[in-house]
Amino acid sequence: MPLFELLARHGRLPAGPINTGLLEEWGAMTSDGDDDLEKFLRSMGELDAESAQGATAYEFLPVAAVLALGTRAARHPDLRDSLFHWLHGRADDLRFRVREAVIESLTRIGERSPEDLLQRSAAWMDGFFHAAAVLRALSDDRVLDRLDDTAALVERIESALQLCDGANRAMCRYPGYKEVIATLDRVAPRLAKRFGAPVLRLFEAHAGSGKPEIRALVVSLAKATSKVGRQRDEAQQMNKTLAATAKKPRDPRAAQRPTRQRSKKA
């Protein structure tokens, strides 16, 4: 298609940074169109990794479509139900630029209506990349400074922690699991600074997790919080809980070893 070829040629992928100016122009031109335009954008955004392979010029196409539909959802509240569902299907795309476009779309929606994003995102906490996308959008300055519903935010964080805590060994090797852990580590201090004790107590409650990665999140947050004057008491309490829930070092002398059997010579 000539339009696809034109967009791909000017998208600057894969050699240079993606052409953000073209992305914004495309989004502005397509965010207010009719139903036929939306269907076209959806089909463009659903180009798979074979039709628009990652790290090629054609990856620009699904990225541009996702951002256009995200901008459309931000501008038109009546379209958010269907577009939220559609964006959910793109959140675990194999191509990281497409996943980043989903996060930016959620952020733009949250910038227009932070509480709407907070409430609608409850259904997103069922997958690793999805949960990470929600947390990154909610912690963006464009959204975070406008959030007021502490209880709902704590629920989203708790859902992400439970998702990781319940993961089996195979899931823990999945890139999405690692993405949620890394995202929690990165955004927890920001969320704690904005919402204070409820967030800190939530992480403290997971100090005894059997997952080393989750316990490390609590350690990291306690360390970051100890530098904030008004949260030092909470940080001290977190450290006490960490000490109380630490596994005792195993005494090698107590280990039961099999006795070596020696055959007797006749």
PyMOL commands that set and color helices and strands:
alter all, ss='L'
color gray80, all
select helices_A, chain A and resi 2-10+20-30+35-45+57-75+77-88+96-112+114-124+128-138+141-144+150-165+169-172+175-195+197-204+212-225+229-245+252-254
alter helices_A, ss='H'
color red, helices_A
deselect
rebuild
show_as cartoon
